[in-house]
Amino acid sequence: MNYKLISVLALTIVVVLFVVQNTGVVEIRFLFWKMAMSRALVMLFVLIVGVIAGWLLHGHFKRKR
């Protein structure tokens, strides 16, 4: 099996376990917006935004070379 696939699967399992254990409700405030949502949803949203940003930046710097 590919080591990259194994490491991605292991990281995915760790992230899912971390999110499942943090299901409390938190309040998010940004400028004049305020909302309450599950801490798990906040973490998943931040993870998705980070993955997308990393993917876009990687493609940007790869194209520059």
ChimeraX commands (.cxc) that place a marker at each C-alpha (Angstrom):
marker #1 position 0.00,0.00,0.00 radius 0.5
marker #1 position 1.09,3.56,-0.66 radius 0.5
marker #1 position 2.60,5.39,2.35 radius 0.5
marker #1 position 0.93,8.63,1.31 radius 0.5
marker #1 position -2.50,6.98,1.33 radius 0.5
marker #1 position -1.87,5.43,4.75 radius 0.5
marker #1 position -0.78,8.76,6.24 radius 0.5
marker #1 position -3.81,10.58,4.77 radius 0.5
marker #1 position -6.14,7.92,6.17 radius 0.5
marker #1 position -4.48,8.08,9.60 radius 0.5
marker #1 position -4.70,11.88,9.65 radius 0.5
marker #1 position -8.35,11.72,8.59 radius 0.5
marker #1 position -9.15,9.32,11.43 radius 0.5
marker #1 position -7.41,11.58,13.97 radius 0.5
marker #1 position -9.27,14.66,12.69 radius 0.5
marker #1 position -12.63,12.87,12.79 radius 0.5
marker #1 position -12.02,11.64,16.35 radius 0.5
marker #1 position -10.99,15.15,17.44 radius 0.5
marker #1 position -14.09,16.70,15.90 radius 0.5
marker #1 position -16.46,14.10,17.35 radius 0.5
marker #1 position -15.09,14.73,20.86 radius 0.5
marker #1 position -15.62,18.51,20.56 radius 0.5
marker #1 position -19.32,18.88,19.91 radius 0.5
marker #1 position -20.09,21.72,22.36 radius 0.5
marker #1 position -21.77,24.91,21.14 radius 0.5
marker #1 position -19.58,28.00,20.81 radius 0.5
marker #1 position -20.39,31.58,19.88 radius 0.5
marker #1 position -18.55,33.06,16.91 radius 0.5
marker #1 position -18.22,36.84,16.58 radius 0.5
marker #1 position -16.77,38.59,13.56 radius 0.5
marker #1 position -17.19,42.35,13.13 radius 0.5
marker #1 position -20.96,42.80,13.49 radius 0.5
marker #1 position -21.96,39.17,12.89 radius 0.5
marker #1 position -22.64,36.83,15.77 radius 0.5
marker #1 position -23.67,33.17,15.56 radius 0.5
marker #1 position -23.67,30.08,17.74 radius 0.5
marker #1 position -22.75,26.74,16.22 radius 0.5
marker #1 position -21.22,23.42,17.10 radius 0.5
marker #1 position -17.48,23.49,17.77 radius 0.5
marker #1 position -17.17,20.47,15.46 radius 0.5
marker #1 position -18.68,22.43,12.56 radius 0.5
marker #1 position -16.35,25.37,13.22 radius 0.5
marker #1 position -13.31,23.06,13.16 radius 0.5
marker #1 position -14.46,21.29,10.00 radius 0.5
marker #1 position -15.07,24.64,8.30 radius 0.5
marker #1 position -11.61,25.90,9.29 radius 0.5
marker #1 position -10.03,22.63,8.09 radius 0.5
marker #1 position -11.79,22.87,4.73 radius 0.5
marker #1 position -10.79,26.52,4.29 radius 0.5
marker #1 position -7.18,25.61,5.15 radius 0.5
marker #1 position -7.08,22.73,2.66 radius 0.5
marker #1 position -8.52,24.91,-0.10 radius 0.5
marker #1 position -6.09,27.74,0.67 radius 0.5
marker #1 position -3.13,25.33,0.67 radius 0.5
marker #1 position -4.26,23.79,-2.60 radius 0.5
marker #1 position -4.65,27.20,-4.25 radius 0.5
marker #1 position -1.31,28.50,-2.94 radius 0.5
marker #1 position 0.47,25.32,-4.01 radius 0.5
marker #1 position -0.92,25.69,-7.53 radius 0.5
marker #1 position 0.02,29.38,-7.60 radius 0.5
marker #1 position 3.64,28.79,-6.59 radius 0.5
marker #1 position 3.96,25.72,-8.81 radius 0.5
marker #1 position 2.86,27.79,-11.82 radius 0.5
marker #1 position 5.41,30.52,-11.05 radius 0.5
marker #1 position 8.32,28.11,-11.48 radius 0.5
marker link #1:1,2 radius 0.2
marker link #1:2,3 radius 0.2
marker link #1:3,4 radius 0.2
marker link #1:4,5 radius 0.2
marker link #1:5,6 radius 0.2
marker link #1:6,7 radius 0.2
marker link #1:7,8 radius 0.2
marker link #1:8,9 radius 0.2
marker link #1:9,10 radius 0.2
marker link #1:10,11 radius 0.2
marker link #1:11,12 radius 0.2
marker link #1:12,13 radius 0.2
marker link #1:13,14 radius 0.2
marker link #1:14,15 radius 0.2
marker link #1:15,16 radius 0.2
marker link #1:16,17 radius 0.2
marker link #1:17,18 radius 0.2
marker link #1:18,19 radius 0.2
marker link #1:19,20 radius 0.2
marker link #1:20,21 radius 0.2
marker link #1:21,22 radius 0.2
marker link #1:22,23 radius 0.2
marker link #1:23,24 radius 0.2
marker link #1:24,25 radius 0.2
marker link #1:25,26 radius 0.2
marker link #1:26,27 radius 0.2
marker link #1:27,28 radius 0.2
marker link #1:28,29 radius 0.2
marker link #1:29,30 radius 0.2
marker link #1:30,31 radius 0.2
marker link #1:31,32 radius 0.2
marker link #1:32,33 radius 0.2
marker link #1:33,34 radius 0.2
marker link #1:34,35 radius 0.2
marker link #1:35,36 radius 0.2
marker link #1:36,37 radius 0.2
marker link #1:37,38 radius 0.2
marker link #1:38,39 radius 0.2
marker link #1:39,40 radius 0.2
marker link #1:40,41 radius 0.2
marker link #1:41,42 radius 0.2
marker link #1:42,43 radius 0.2
marker link #1:43,44 radius 0.2
marker link #1:44,45 radius 0.2
marker link #1:45,46 radius 0.2
marker link #1:46,47 radius 0.2
marker link #1:47,48 radius 0.2
marker link #1:48,49 radius 0.2
marker link #1:49,50 radius 0.2
marker link #1:50,51 radius 0.2
marker link #1:51,52 radius 0.2
marker link #1:52,53 radius 0.2
marker link #1:53,54 radius 0.2
marker link #1:54,55 radius 0.2
marker link #1:55,56 radius 0.2
marker link #1:56,57 radius 0.2
marker link #1:57,58 radius 0.2
marker link #1:58,59 radius 0.2
marker link #1:59,60 radius 0.2
marker link #1:60,61 radius 0.2
marker link #1:61,62 radius 0.2
marker link #1:62,63 radius 0.2
marker link #1:63,64 radius 0.2
marker link #1:64,65 radius 0.2
view
